[in-house]
Amino acid sequence: MSPPRTLRVSIVALPESGVATMFGVYDVLNSMGILGLIDEAEAPPFRAEIVGLSEGALAGVSGVPVPVARAVADIAETDIIIVPSVVLGRDGWRTGRHPELVEWTARMHERGVLLCSACSGIFLLAETGAFDGHDVTVHYDYARHLRDAYPSIRVHPDRALLVAGAHDQLITSGASTSWHDLVLYLIGRFAGAAVAQEVARTFALQWHQDGLAPYMVFDGRSDHHDAVVSDAQAWLRTHSSAAAPVELMVARSGLAERTFKRRFTTATQMSPLAYVQRLRIEEAKRRLEGTEQSVEAISRHVGYEDAAFFRRLFKRTTGVPPGAYRRRYRVPTIER
């Protein structure tokens, strides 16, 4: 068998790019030969370079200059395209701003190139149309923007990594440091699991095996312009632990129960009961992170007398049991 060739990785830099993810991906993928993580006689599995619309220094969103090695117009062949995190403005992603980059990316993908996004890089990749009808992940704070901009894409912000397409050629990673999952996946896929494990150990990278649900902060929709539902949401912010909160909201609204539930679900995309449960779990997360209260006490505080039911609901919502959540995410005490 012929030895595996070095894969060419094009990391796309945009004016909206954040440099932390970009440089992290670049360093890790180029590191294996430098740090002795592969045999000296072997070709490095990846050769990553930063590309963009034009060669030279590009000021990223933070103002830090990004050294663009080559313009995409000069790249006829590559194997993997990665678009790292971009920062969205208040109005979300502006489609059509980078037509040359989108056209080049789409052309490369037609030739079999893998398309990868780290966090919000999916916004540029989605303009190619390659992800239409597929499952993707993105930073949970940007999920609503992505759904609005590209309704044909199925968005799962609770997932750290998603691989889609007939030949697993569409790869997306979720919020922030889940770029760790992306690079470890690529290393494992093309260089082997042992190399991926060694890279993870060397850089202290981690797989987000529980997904990203524990990190997500619930923020119910408020852009629906239904005054009755808005009033109910505002009341719930301080009364979600009340006994029978859905019945109390119905009574406050002055509407028939069926009418209120229909309007609430239409406006928020969640049933009133599911909305209450998410608010209660958010309050429980904050108490697990910052207090010494027992799980039973927290269960009662947020509105559940049955602690066993609370534990099941908490795990179903966040992916981890309350005790494991506290051990992993509690605010540490710094010794002085």
C-alpha positions, 0 to 999 in steps of 0.5 A, a space after each residue: 500500500 502507498 503511504 497516506 498523503 498529506 491532506 491540504 487544509 484551507 482555513 478561510 479567514 474573513 473580516 468577521 473571523 475571530 482569531 482564537 479558533 482560527 489559530 487553534 485549528 491551525 496550530 493543532 493540525 500542523 503540530 503532529 510532525 513538529 511535536 513528534 506525535 508521528 514517526 519521523 519517516 511519516 508524512 504529516 497528515 495535514 498541511 494547514 494554511 490560512 486562505 482568504 480573498 487576497 494574500 497578506 494581512 487581514 484584520 480580524 474582528 478583534 483587530 489582530 492581523 491574520 496572515 493570509 498565505 494565499 488567495 482562494 483564486 490561486 488555489 485550484 486544489 485542496 482537500 479540506 475547507 474549514 471556516 472558523 468562528 465568525 462574529 455576527 452583528 446585531 442584525 445577524 449574518 449578512 448574506 452575499 457579502 463574500 460571493 467569491 469565497 462562497 463560489 470558490 467553496 462551492 466549486 471545491 465541494 463539487 470536486 469532493 472537498 470536505 466542508 467543515 465549520 467551527 462554531 459560526 463558520 457555518 453561516 458562510 458555508 450555508 450560502 453554498 447550498 451544500 448543507 440544505 436538508 442536512 443536520 448541522 450544529 452551531 453556537 447556541 446563541 446563533 441558532 435562531 439566526 441560522 434557522 431564520 437565514 437558512 430554514 432548509 437546514 436542520 439546526 441542533 445547537 446542543 450537539 458538539 459535532 455533526 457529520 452529514 452528507 452521503 460521504 460524511 463530507 459535511 462536518 460542523 462543530 458547535 459552540 466555542 471550544 467544540 473546535 476541539 471535537 472538530 480537529 480531533 475528529 479529523 485527526 482520528 478519521 485521517 491519522 488514526 485514533 491513537 494519534 488523535 488521543 495523543 494530540 488530545 493529551 498533548 494539548 489538553 483538548 477534550 471531546 464534549 461527550 455530553 454535548 453542549 446542552 449543559 452550557 445552553 442558557 434557555 432564552 424563550 422567544 420574545 420576537 412574536 409581538 403577542 402581548 398576552 404571551 409576553 405578559 405571561 412570559 414576564 410573569 413566569 420569570 419570577 413565578 415559574 416555581 409556583 404550583 400549577 403555573 400554567 393554570 395561573 397563566 391561563 387565569 391571568 390571560 382571561 382567555 379560554 385554556 385551549 386558546 391560551 395554550 395555542 397562542 403561547 405555543 405559536 408564539 414561543 414554539 414551545 408548549 406552556 408546560 415545556 416552557 415552565 420546565 425549561 425555566 425551572 431547569 435554568 434556575 436549578 442549574 444556577 443553584 447547582 453551580 453556586 450554592 451548597 443546597 442539596 438536589 432535593 432542596 433545589 428540586 423543591 425550590 424550583 417547583 418539584 416535590 418529587 426529586 426523582 422526577 426532577 432528576 429525570 427531567 434535569 438529565 433529559 434536558 441537560 444530558 447529565 444528572 444534577 450531581 454530575 452537573 454540579 461536579 463539572 460546572 460548579 464555580 470553583 473556590 480559589 484558595 488565597 
